[in-house]
């Protein structure tokens, strides 16, 4: 047995070890593009799958395109600074064929009126990492045009003045962005022309700054893309800084994490939106979609706003608009702690008759005096379920100062819900509650506290929410034994005093029982200090 084990050990350690090779090549000012192209391709032909060639150096007078063949399994790391001559007549700065990997790591590609990277007739992987930089200026240029997959990460910077930063031509490509910035002055950041694309943006900043240009756009046409998707997550920011959409999507769109999608101006596009989608849109977790003009979300399909997500329409924008197009019914679902809000227009509107609004939880808010000012629901089926709340503030009444816990100028639906003026974490606005659903909408008002006298030292009311029993105490026990606590009162949301059963006196406070009261919001007043309590 020992002999067999020894034989096995010898066989294992005798196996040859295969090490990947990393070869370095330096580009220089003195060498021509064609000479360097031939030398790099010659090196690639001599190396094996799994090997890497790293290109360093600098050349700032490039006057012709370089064409490389990168077979599958070969990795080319470009750490050189490479720049074309201004007004050079070439069409491509760097092109390659093959199914290998090209990574721009800490190097740069700078060009004018030219595509910086062009990969075609193959299925390559293009990576821009570290402090890698690509910039193209002038007309008809792209930073990257490829038929393969793309990955942007770290602190990479990609920018164009016109044209497109990333142009994807092939079907089933995957574009992954986890960091860096993609900035189009007068162009589009990402355009996917192939079918069934997947775009995953988990970090970084994508923006445009001109009329009718878009940070993210998918343009296969039609609606036959059941497996394609755009996924915006993490801390990613997609911003239409100029006059255009943030995202135009013909595929399913998912916005989650702390991601933000923002549009600032509608421009000449009457359908301008932060998100313009043909199919389905999901906004979840802590994600936020915001528009100042046009629409925050314009969708031909269905929209889900869930968890703590927010869809916000600033100034004259509409938060969510369902537009007719697809024959299938559309549904807007608002649930969790989600909020859909608008300032001077509808929070939810549509021109599609077979659509349904379901406010299962969370809140839908706009300025106005009635639900019809919040939701344009002419022939809209509003489905009241669970604990959702619809709120309106009559801003036109002209009041900017309110007393805390008052309900002046606030409209709430359904009648079983409550809403009142409040101050939370230094912000003024409306607190609301319906069954277990509670929330706060900050507004540009001032809410005056009713607590003008000196409060007790560190007054505590707990647990909150409660199922019935409340413990009230403070740091100084003598405040309770010396008669400083005159009275404890409980009021409902309408200011009506409620009976509270005192169960036990404590040395530093008191225990009261409100289990007999209906679920809702109550205010416990100790002397002149008032604390909001949620009774479940």
Secondary structure as the mmCIF struct_conf table of DSSP 4:
data_model
#
loop_
_struct_conf.conf_type_id
_struct_conf.id
_struct_conf.beg_label_comp_id
_struct_conf.beg_label_asym_id
_struct_conf.beg_label_seq_id
_struct_conf.end_label_comp_id
_struct_conf.end_label_asym_id
_struct_conf.end_label_seq_id
HELX_RH_AL_P HELX_RH_AL_P1 UNK A 2 UNK A 13
TURN_TY1_P TURN_TY1_P1 UNK A 14 UNK A 14
BEND BEND1 UNK A 15 UNK A 15
HELX_LH_PP_P HELX_LH_PP_P1 UNK A 16 UNK A 18
STRN STRN1 UNK A 22 UNK A 27
BEND BEND2 UNK A 29 UNK A 31
HELX_RH_AL_P HELX_RH_AL_P2 UNK A 33 UNK A 46
BEND BEND3 UNK A 47 UNK A 47
TURN_TY1_P TURN_TY1_P2 UNK A 49 UNK A 50
STRN STRN2 UNK A 52 UNK A 62
BEND BEND4 UNK A 64 UNK A 64
STRN STRN3 UNK A 66 UNK A 69
TURN_TY1_P TURN_TY1_P3 UNK A 72 UNK A 73
STRN STRN4 UNK A 75 UNK A 78
BEND BEND5 UNK A 80 UNK A 80
STRN STRN5 UNK A 81 UNK A 84
HELX_LH_PP_P HELX_LH_PP_P2 UNK A 85 UNK A 85
TURN_TY1_P TURN_TY1_P4 UNK A 86 UNK A 87
BEND BEND6 UNK A 91 UNK A 91
STRN STRN6 UNK A 92 UNK A 97
BEND BEND7 UNK A 98 UNK A 100
STRN STRN7 UNK A 101 UNK A 105
BEND BEND8 UNK A 106 UNK A 106
STRN STRN8 UNK A 108 UNK A 112
BEND BEND9 UNK A 113 UNK A 114
STRN STRN9 UNK A 115 UNK A 119
BEND BEND10 UNK A 121 UNK A 122
STRN STRN10 UNK A 125 UNK A 129
TURN_TY1_P TURN_TY1_P5 UNK A 130 UNK A 131
STRN STRN11 UNK A 133 UNK A 137
BEND BEND11 UNK A 138 UNK A 140
STRN STRN12 UNK A 142 UNK A 146
BEND BEND12 UNK A 147 UNK A 148
STRN STRN13 UNK A 149 UNK A 152
TURN_TY1_P TURN_TY1_P6 UNK A 154 UNK A 155
STRN STRN14 UNK A 157 UNK A 168
BEND BEND13 UNK A 170 UNK A 170
TURN_TY1_P TURN_TY1_P7 UNK A 171 UNK A 172
STRN STRN15 UNK A 174 UNK A 177
BEND BEND14 UNK A 179 UNK A 180
STRN STRN16 UNK A 181 UNK A 192
BEND BEND15 UNK A 194 UNK A 196
STRN STRN17 UNK A 198 UNK A 201
BEND BEND16 UNK A 203 UNK A 204
STRN STRN18 UNK A 205 UNK A 208
BEND BEND17 UNK A 210 UNK A 210
TURN_TY1_P TURN_TY1_P8 UNK A 211 UNK A 212
BEND BEND18 UNK A 215 UNK A 215
STRN STRN19 UNK A 216 UNK A 218
BEND BEND19 UNK A 222 UNK A 223
TURN_TY1_P TURN_TY1_P9 UNK A 226 UNK A 227
STRN STRN20 UNK A 229 UNK A 232
TURN_TY1_P TURN_TY1_P10 UNK A 234 UNK A 235
STRN STRN21 UNK A 237 UNK A 243
BEND BEND20 UNK A 244 UNK A 244
BEND BEND21 UNK A 246 UNK A 246
STRN STRN22 UNK A 247 UNK A 249
BEND BEND22 UNK A 250 UNK A 251
STRN STRN23 UNK A 252 UNK A 255
TURN_TY1_P TURN_TY1_P11 UNK A 257 UNK A 258
STRN STRN24 UNK A 260 UNK A 265
TURN_TY1_P TURN_TY1_P12 UNK A 267 UNK A 268
TURN_TY1_P TURN_TY1_P13 UNK A 270 UNK A 271
STRN STRN25 UNK A 273 UNK A 277
BEND BEND23 UNK A 278 UNK A 279
STRN STRN26 UNK A 281 UNK A 283
TURN_TY1_P TURN_TY1_P14 UNK A 285 UNK A 286
STRN STRN27 UNK A 288 UNK A 291
BEND BEND24 UNK A 292 UNK A 294
STRN STRN28 UNK A 295 UNK A 299
BEND BEND25 UNK A 300 UNK A 301
STRN STRN29 UNK A 303 UNK A 305
TURN_TY1_P TURN_TY1_P15 UNK A 307 UNK A 308
STRN STRN30 UNK A 310 UNK A 313
TURN_TY1_P TURN_TY1_P16 UNK A 315 UNK A 316
STRN STRN31 UNK A 318 UNK A 322
BEND BEND26 UNK A 324 UNK A 324
BEND BEND27 UNK A 326 UNK A 328
STRN STRN32 UNK A 330 UNK A 334
TURN_TY1_P TURN_TY1_P17 UNK A 336 UNK A 337
STRN STRN33 UNK A 339 UNK A 342
BEND BEND28 UNK A 343 UNK A 345
BEND BEND29 UNK A 347 UNK A 347
STRN STRN34 UNK A 348 UNK A 350
BEND BEND30 UNK A 351 UNK A 351
BEND BEND31 UNK A 353 UNK A 354
STRN STRN35 UNK A 355 UNK A 359
BEND BEND32 UNK A 361 UNK A 362
STRN STRN36 UNK A 363 UNK A 367
BEND BEND33 UNK A 368 UNK A 370
HELX_RH_AL_P HELX_RH_AL_P3 UNK A 371 UNK A 374
STRN STRN37 UNK A 375 UNK A 375
TURN_TY1_P TURN_TY1_P18 UNK A 378 UNK A 379
STRN STRN38 UNK A 381 UNK A 384
TURN_TY1_P TURN_TY1_P19 UNK A 386 UNK A 387
STRN STRN39 UNK A 389 UNK A 393
HELX_RH_3T_P HELX_RH_3T_P1 UNK A 395 UNK A 397
STRN STRN40 UNK A 401 UNK A 403
TURN_TY1_P TURN_TY1_P20 UNK A 404 UNK A 405
TURN_TY1_P TURN_TY1_P21 UNK A 408 UNK A 409
STRN STRN41 UNK A 410 UNK A 413
BEND BEND34 UNK A 414 UNK A 414
TURN_TY1_P TURN_TY1_P22 UNK A 415 UNK A 416
STRN STRN42 UNK A 418 UNK A 424
TURN_TY1_P TURN_TY1_P23 UNK A 425 UNK A 426
STRN STRN43 UNK A 427 UNK A 434
TURN_TY1_P TURN_TY1_P24 UNK A 435 UNK A 436
STRN STRN44 UNK A 437 UNK A 442
BEND BEND35 UNK A 444 UNK A 445
STRN STRN45 UNK A 446 UNK A 448
BEND BEND36 UNK A 450 UNK A 450
BEND BEND37 UNK A 453 UNK A 453
HELX_LH_PP_P HELX_LH_PP_P3 UNK A 454 UNK A 456
TURN_TY1_P TURN_TY1_P25 UNK A 457 UNK A 458
STRN STRN46 UNK A 460 UNK A 462
BEND BEND38 UNK A 463 UNK A 465
STRN STRN47 UNK A 466 UNK A 466
BEND BEND39 UNK A 467 UNK A 468
STRN STRN48 UNK A 469 UNK A 473
BEND BEND40 UNK A 475 UNK A 475
TURN_TY1_P TURN_TY1_P26 UNK A 477 UNK A 477
HELX_RH_AL_P HELX_RH_AL_P4 UNK A 478 UNK A 481
TURN_TY1_P TURN_TY1_P27 UNK A 482 UNK A 483
STRN STRN49 UNK A 488 UNK A 492
TURN_TY1_P TURN_TY1_P28 UNK A 493 UNK A 494
BEND BEND41 UNK A 495 UNK A 495
STRN STRN50 UNK A 497 UNK A 498
STRN STRN51 UNK A 501 UNK A 506
TURN_TY1_P TURN_TY1_P29 UNK A 507 UNK A 508
STRN STRN52 UNK A 509 UNK A 513
TURN_TY1_P TURN_TY1_P30 UNK A 515 UNK A 516
BEND BEND42 UNK A 517 UNK A 517
HELX_LH_PP_P HELX_LH_PP_P4 UNK A 518 UNK A 518
BEND BEND43 UNK A 519 UNK A 519
STRN STRN53 UNK A 520 UNK A 526
TURN_TY1_P TURN_TY1_P31 UNK A 527 UNK A 528
STRN STRN54 UNK A 529 UNK A 535
#
